[in-house]
Amino acid sequence: MAKPGSDSPKVRWMDAVRYAIETQSLVKLTLSGTWGSAPTLRRVLGRLVDLKAGTRISLVFRHDTRDVTQNFELSEGLAELSRWLDSGAASGFLRSTDAEWELSGFADGVGRLREMPPPTDLTSPGVRRMHDRVRNRTVALGGSTWLRDLGVTTPDGSVCAGKEAKFRQIHRFVEVLGALFDELPPASDGSVRTLIDMGCGKGYLTFAATEHLQKPGMGKWTIRGIEQRPELVELSNRAALAAGFANLVFEQGNIQNAAVASVDVLVALHACDTATDDALARGIDAGARLLLVSPCCHKEVRPQMKPPPPLEPVLRHGILLERQAEFVTDALRALLLEWAGYRTRVFEFVSPEHSGRNLMIAALKRSDSSPREDRAQAVRELAWHYGIQTQRLAERLNFQFSTNPQHPPPPVPLRSVGENLL
Ligand SMILES: C[S@@+](CC[C@H](N)C(=O)[O-])C[C@H]1O[C@@H](n2cnc3c(N)ncnc32)[C@H](O)[C@@H]1O
């Protein structure tokens, strides 16, 4: 598990905050200072809260005569804290169950960071609750035979060296999925619902979903993992048998044409490049109520991109072009999903310091799932803006991109721009 890094004191303090939140080891968080934009504000206090929608950062803004509380998604909460830290905080204090971090001395513009061991008395009810929650979750999954069989934990239930990130990802996935399941309508007349994990690899997340769906009140489920590599399918089926999951099956197949008669929830994490689009299209076609993808290897759109004029000088840098291509691809996906009758959320799934492949798109089917023409227009505008002619999800949904004759012709291809500027 990556510990806070070695940048400036502020960055390291924020790293420590992020780490404490990720590992659910946060005990106390306080920013003190004077903020010109909020003259009566004295402190910002943070803690984690478990809401029906999932874990949130709760920030209490303590003013002279009142408290204002706001709950944020984790990434938003971190951004919010960072904003208040940068705009007038004189000090920051963080206590986790691992350590205390005191940030102070901003007079020189840099600040000082002091790390101390946590107090020995960690017996207050709040801290115990935090400990219990982390321990219970760890034991619950740490004791699973499938985690051991897939090489994530040792026979005594501890996480194998080098598998901490995977273990954290699995937990986070269960948290995200659990919160999204709360938003699904209940199964009609107790029927069996289906979750399909496309490009499931070894099936870490398929197993995690299965374990979650065994819980009381979750209804009856069949879970299918589709994977092209036969050796992984065999390994996962053996582990499913050992775990006693009779409702879980792994099948060798291709995302593009595996049989999908019906699906309620479709998951595809890190299915490479346009395999994400194929998976989304399969789910949409089959009427899935929830689609959850974490895209990776955005290769399709980048070679087509022609920068709009203001971006010409910057998109000659390969890394910026790559990030822009990721942004545009995932933005198009989210818009296309909305056009196709879904509500979407795009968020960071795990902290970027643990994995760069951390973007997640969740799409819940709207009750009125008629196509949204405003989103169709937005897709066309965005594609036109970057000179994009084709995108796999659009293709699979028979969505036509068209150039807008009212606009001037798209700018020159990126290669020529780079050549001119270098
Ligand atoms: C990076 S792994 C991710 C595995 C798993 N979803 C996870 O997040 O742990 C991608 C997996 O998708 C599989 N895959 C990629 N394209 C596929 C396709 N078209 N059909 C079936 N499997 C595919 C690969 O073989 C690989 O095991």
The ligand as a MOL file (V3000), in Angstrom:
LIG
                    3D

  0  0  0     0  0            999 V3000
M  V30 BEGIN CTAB
M  V30 COUNTS 27 29 0 0 0
M  V30 BEGIN ATOM
M  V30 1 C -6.9860 -5.9960 -17.6950 0
M  V30 2 S -7.8750 -7.4800 -17.5570 0 CHG=1
M  V30 3 C -9.0940 -7.0380 -16.3890 0
M  V30 4 C -9.7260 -8.1980 -15.6950 0
M  V30 5 C -10.8350 -7.9050 -14.7180 0
M  V30 6 N -11.9570 -7.2570 -15.3580 0
M  V30 7 C -10.3340 -7.0650 -13.5630 0
M  V30 8 O -10.5590 -5.8500 -13.5680 0
M  V30 9 O -9.7280 -7.6180 -12.6380 0 CHG=-1
M  V30 10 C -8.7640 -7.5220 -19.0790 0
M  V30 11 C -9.3080 -8.8840 -19.3680 0
M  V30 12 O -10.2510 -8.7730 -20.4140 0
M  V30 13 C -10.0650 -9.8460 -21.2900 0
M  V30 14 N -10.5850 -9.4230 -22.5990 0
M  V30 15 C -10.1730 -8.3830 -23.3540 0
M  V30 16 N -10.8910 -8.2930 -24.4880 0
M  V30 17 C -11.7910 -9.3100 -24.4400 0
M  V30 18 C -12.8190 -9.7240 -25.3100 0
M  V30 19 N -13.0560 -9.0770 -26.4580 0
M  V30 20 N -13.5570 -10.8030 -24.9640 0
M  V30 21 C -13.3190 -11.4550 -23.7900 0
M  V30 22 N -12.3620 -11.0930 -22.9180 0
M  V30 23 C -11.6030 -10.0210 -23.2330 0
M  V30 24 C -8.5630 -10.0920 -21.2730 0
M  V30 25 O -8.2450 -11.4110 -21.6720 0
M  V30 26 C -8.2330 -9.8460 -19.8130 0
M  V30 27 O -8.2870 -11.0080 -19.0430 0
M  V30 END ATOM
M  V30 BEGIN BOND
M  V30 1 1 1 2
M  V30 2 1 2 3
M  V30 3 1 2 10
M  V30 4 1 3 4
M  V30 5 1 4 5
M  V30 6 1 5 6
M  V30 7 1 5 7
M  V30 8 2 7 8
M  V30 9 1 7 9
M  V30 10 1 10 11
M  V30 11 1 11 12
M  V30 12 1 11 26
M  V30 13 1 12 13
M  V30 14 1 13 14
M  V30 15 1 13 24
M  V30 16 1 14 15
M  V30 17 1 14 23
M  V30 18 2 15 16
M  V30 19 1 16 17
M  V30 20 1 17 18
M  V30 21 2 17 23
M  V30 22 1 18 19
M  V30 23 2 18 20
M  V30 24 1 20 21
M  V30 25 2 21 22
M  V30 26 1 22 23
M  V30 27 1 24 25
M  V30 28 1 24 26
M  V30 29 1 26 27
M  V30 END BOND
M  V30 END CTAB
M  END
